């Protein structure tokens, strides 16, 4: 009985509350096996100090990954690291996936590793410095979670002159992903692809991509700018997977929709909406942990091994907006993005 292992000098048990589909898929890949992982996988989570990103980072760390939180606040980042270490058992732990009182499989994990590196996605210089710091560690990269973002901010620009929604939510992740691609390609294998998970939103369904005015200079609307940035992330993911597949790379790219989640992203909405949110959040909003579940599923589920260009909601593949499947639009956005930064190739 694994549950009394601690009493016999074996690692303690931590039961993970994952969804049945993810647990069953994992069981198929490791049928009843207790397995010692020789080296932890490495994951980067942008915006991992708060909200959905924090929950994603925490759960990946609990699964034995070496997690690097990328964020623009040193104090918040270090506090997140401290909390994750405090909330997570130290030493060697046996993770058991349990569904309906049936233990499907166990994984023995080494002590958790989580750290913070400064990265301001609104600054192309900061992104490049972050990548340099990461490369200096000479470690692989198996999972990149493009999670950070802003929502409904008043009209303002990043230090590089980009509209903030487009510059931070989309263009910052576009540059970060491209700069880390070589490491991801080197880390992925035929049987264990490296994975890129990008967090979008259902708002992309109403978004419009203005290729002649991506910076919303002609007419600014916080809702329109936010929706456009989330639409751009879906188009980017599909184009990226196309290029990765064409090059035979062992890297997959998928996009997730976390749903309506109770996080600090709503701090810029009108006070009446804030009041309604405060009164109804318990009924209509997901918790950050619930919102992170699809990102975690995309990052670790055996069901997603080798699978790319998917739009995931509630751990299910679903259809994104019709316009996102326009390959010419995907290509044109990629080209325009490169022109805004530097010439990048996959």
C-alpha positions in Angstrom: 0.0 0.0 0.0 1.6 3.2 -1.2 -0.3 5.4 1.3 1.7 4.1 4.3 5.0 4.6 2.6 6.1 7.4 4.9 5.7 5.2 7.9 8.1 2.7 6.4 10.9 5.1 5.5 9.7 5.7 1.9 8.7 9.0 0.3 5.5 10.6 1.5 2.5 10.6 -0.8 0.8 13.6 -2.4 -2.4 12.9 -4.3 -3.0 15.3 -7.1 -6.5 16.5 -7.9 -6.2 16.4 -11.7 -9.2 15.8 -14.0 -10.1 12.2 -14.8 -9.1 12.5 -18.5 -5.6 13.7 -17.7 -5.2 11.1 -15.1 -6.4 8.3 -17.3 -4.2 9.4 -20.2 -1.2 9.5 -17.9 -2.1 6.0 -16.6 -2.0 4.7 -20.2 1.5 6.0 -20.7 2.7 4.6 -17.3 0.6 1.6 -16.5 0.9 1.2 -12.7 4.6 2.1 -12.8 6.5 3.6 -9.9 9.2 5.5 -11.8 12.3 7.4 -10.7 12.8 10.5 -12.9 16.6 10.9 -13.5 16.4 14.7 -14.1 13.6 17.2 -13.7 12.1 18.8 -16.8 12.5 22.6 -17.0 9.6 25.0 -17.4 9.3 28.7 -17.8 6.1 30.4 -16.8 5.6 34.1 -17.7 3.5 36.0 -15.2 4.0 33.2 -12.8 3.9 35.3 -9.6 0.2 35.8 -9.5 -3.2 34.4 -10.6 -3.3 31.6 -13.2 0.5 31.8 -13.7 1.2 31.2 -10.0 -1.1 28.2 -9.9 0.5 26.8 -13.1 4.0 27.3 -11.7 3.1 25.7 -8.4 1.5 22.6 -9.9 4.4 22.1 -12.4 6.8 22.4 -9.5 4.7 19.8 -7.5 5.1 17.5 -10.5 8.8 17.6 -10.1 9.7 20.2 -12.7 12.4 22.9 -12.3 10.2 26.0 -12.7 11.5 29.4 -13.6 9.0 32.2 -13.0 9.4 35.1 -15.4 7.9 38.4 -14.2 8.3 42.2 -14.0 8.3 42.5 -10.2 11.2 41.2 -8.2 9.4 41.4 -4.9 6.3 39.6 -6.1 8.4 37.0 -7.9 10.5 36.2 -4.8 7.4 36.0 -2.7 5.8 33.6 -5.1 9.0 31.4 -5.0 8.9 31.5 -1.2 5.2 30.5 -1.1 5.6 27.7 -3.5 8.5 26.3 -1.6 6.6 26.7 1.7 3.4 25.1 0.3 5.2 22.3 -1.4 6.7 19.3 0.4 10.5 19.1 0.4 12.6 16.1 -0.2 11.6 13.2 -2.3 7.8 12.7 -2.8 5.7 10.1 -4.4 2.9 11.6 -6.5 -0.1 9.3 -6.9 -2.8 10.0 -9.4 -6.0 8.7 -7.9 -9.5 8.4 -9.6 -12.4 6.8 -7.8 -10.2 5.5 -5.1 -8.0 3.7 -7.6 -4.4 4.5 -7.8 -3.5 4.7 -11.4 0.2 5.4 -11.2 2.9 6.9 -9.1 5.9 9.0 -9.9 8.8 9.6 -7.5 10.0 13.2 -7.7 13.2 14.8 -6.4 13.1 18.0 -4.3 11.4 20.9 -6.0 13.2 23.6 -7.7 11.6 27.0 -8.4 13.2 30.3 -9.0 12.5 33.8 -10.3 14.1 35.7 -13.1 13.2 39.2 -14.0 11.5 39.7 -17.4 9.4 42.7 -18.4 7.5 41.6 -21.5 6.8 45.3 -22.3 10.5 45.7 -22.9 12.3 44.0 -25.8 15.6 44.7 -24.1 14.4 43.1 -20.9 13.2 40.0 -22.8 16.7 39.6 -24.5 18.4 40.0 -21.1 16.1 37.3 -19.6 17.0 34.9 -22.4 20.7 35.6 -21.9 20.4 34.9 -18.2 18.5 31.7 -18.9 21.0 30.5 -21.5 23.8 31.1 -19.0 22.3 28.3 -16.9 23.1 25.8 -19.6 19.9 23.9 -18.9 17.3 22.5 -21.3 13.8 23.8 -21.7 10.9 21.4 -22.0 7.9 23.6 -21.3 7.3 27.3 -22.1 4.0 28.8 -20.8 3.2 32.2 -22.3 0.8 33.3 -19.6 1.5 36.9 -18.7 -0.8 39.7 -19.9 -2.7 42.9 -19.3 -6.4 43.5 -19.9 -8.4 46.7 -20.6 -5.6 49.1 -19.7 -6.0 52.8 -20.7 -4.2 53.8 -23.9 -0.5 53.8 -23.3 2.7 52.5 -24.9 5.5 50.2 -24.0 9.1 51.6 -23.8 9.5 50.4 -27.4 6.5 52.4 -28.5 4.0 49.6 -29.0 0.4 49.7 -27.8 0.5 47.9 -24.5 -2.0 45.1 -25.1 -0.3 44.2 -28.5 3.2 44.9 -27.3 3.1 42.9 -24.0 0.4 40.3 -24.5 1.4 39.3 -28.1 4.7 40.9 -29.3 6.6 40.2 -26.1 5.7 36.5 -26.2 6.4 36.4 -29.9 10.0 37.6 -29.3 10.5 35.4 -26.2 9.3 32.3 -27.9 11.5 32.8 -30.9 14.6 33.5 -28.8 14.0 30.3 -26.8 13.2 28.1 -29.8 16.7 26.7 -30.3 16.8 25.5 -26.7 13.3 24.0 -27.0 14.3 22.2 -30.2 17.4 20.8 -28.6 15.4 19.7 -25.5 12.6 17.9 -27.4 12.9 14.3 -28.5 10.8 12.1 -30.7 9.1 10.5 -27.7 8.9 13.6 -25.5 8.4 16.8 -27.5 9.1 20.1 -25.9 5.9 22.1 -25.5 4.8 25.7 -25.9 1.6 26.7 -24.3 0.1 30.2 -25.0 -2.8 31.6 -23.0 -5.4 33.3 -25.1 -9.0 34.1 -24.2 -12.5 33.6 -25.5 -12.4 37.3 -26.3 -10.4 36.4 -29.4 -13.8 35.3 -31.0 -14.8 38.9 -31.2 -11.4 40.3 -32.0 -10.4 41.9 -35.3 -6.9 42.0 -36.6 -6.1 45.3 -38.2 -2.9 44.6 -40.1 -2.8 48.3 -41.2 -3.1 49.5 -37.6 -1.9 46.9 -35.2 -1.0 49.7 -32.7 -4.6 51.0 -32.6 -3.5 54.5 -33.5 -6.5 55.4 -35.5 -9.1 54.5 -33.0 -8.3 53.1 -29.5 -10.7 50.9 -27.5 -9.4 48.9 -24.5 -11.7 46.0 -25.4 -10.8 46.1 -29.1 -7.0 46.2 -28.3 -7.3 43.4 -25.8 -9.3 41.2 -28.1 -6.9 41.8 -31.0 -3.9 40.8 -28.9 -5.6 37.5 -27.9 -6.6 36.9 -31.5 -3.0 37.5 -32.6 -1.8 34.9 -30.1 -4.0 32.2 -31.6 -2.9 33.1 -35.2 0.8 33.0 -33.9 0.4 29.6 -32.3 -1.0 28.0 -35.5 1.7 29.6 -37.7 4.4 28.5 -35.3 3.2 24.9 -35.3 3.1 25.0 -39.1 6.8 26.1 -39.2 7.9 23.6 -36.5 6.2 20.7 -38.4 7.8 21.8 -41.7 11.2 21.7 -40.1 10.7 18.4 -38.3 11.2 19.9 -34.9 10.2 17.9 -31.8 8.3 20.9 -30.4 4.6 21.4 -30.2 2.6 24.7 -29.8 -0.9 24.9 -28.5 -3.1 27.7 -27.2 -5.4 27.5 -24.2 -8.5 29.4 -23.0 -8.6 29.5 -19.2 -12.2 30.7 -19.1 -13.5 33.5 -16.9 -11.2 33.6 -14.0 -11.2 35.7 -10.8 -7.8 37.4 -11.1 -6.3 40.9 -10.8 -6.7 41.4 -14.6 -10.0 43.1 -13.9 -8.5 46.0 -12.0 -8.9 48.4 -14.9 -12.6 47.8 -15.5 -15.2 50.4 -14.6 -16.1 50.4 -10.9 -19.7 49.2 -11.5 -18.3 46.1 -13.2 -15.9 45.6 -10.4 -18.8 45.6 -8.0 -20.8 43.1 -10.0 -17.7 40.9 -10.2 -17.2 41.1 -6.5 -20.8 40.1 -5.8 -21.0 37.2 -8.4 -17.4 35.9 -8.6 -18.2 32.9 -6.4 -20.9 31.8 -8.8 -19.7 32.7 -12.3 -15.9 32.9 -12.1 -13.4 30.2 -11.9 -10.7 30.3 -9.2 -7.1 30.8 -10.5 -6.4 27.2 -9.7 -9.3 26.1 -11.9 -8.3 28.5 -14.6 -4.8 27.0 -14.6 -6.0 23.5 -15.2 -6.0 23.6 -19.0 -2.5 25.1 -19.1 -1.2 22.3 -16.8 -3.1 19.7 -19.0 -1.4 21.1 -22.1 2.0 21.1 -20.4 2.1 17.6 -19.0 -0.7 15.3 -20.3 0.4 12.3 -22.3 -2.7 12.9 -24.5 -1.1 16.0 -25.8 2.3 14.3 -26.7 3.2 15.2 -30.2 0.0 17.2 -30.7 0.1 20.8 -31.8 -2.0 23.6 -33.2 -4.9 22.9 -30.9 -7.2 25.4 -29.1 -8.0 23.9 -25.7 -10.8 24.8 -23.3 -11.6 22.9 -20.1 -9.0 20.3 -21.1 -10.8 19.6 -24.4 -9.9 20.5 -28.0 -12.3 22.9 -29.4 -12.7 25.2 -32.4 -11.3 28.7 -32.3 -12.6 31.6 -34.4 -12.9 30.9 -38.1 -10.5 33.6 -39.0 -7.7 32.0 -37.0 -7.5 29.2 -39.6 -6.7 31.6 -42.4 -3.1 30.6 -43.2 -2.5 33.7 -45.3 -3.5 35.9 -42.3 -1.2 33.8 -40.0 1.7 34.4 -42.4 1.1 38.1 -42.8 0.9 38.6 -39.0 4.2 36.7 -38.6 5.8 38.8 -41.2 4.6 42.1 -39.7 5.7 41.0 -36.3 9.2 40.3 -37.5 9.3 43.7 -39.2 8.4 45.3 -35.9 11.3 43.6 -34.1 14.1 42.1 -36.1 14.1 39.4 -38.8 13.5 36.1 -37.0 13.4 32.6 -38.5 12.2 29.4 -37.0 
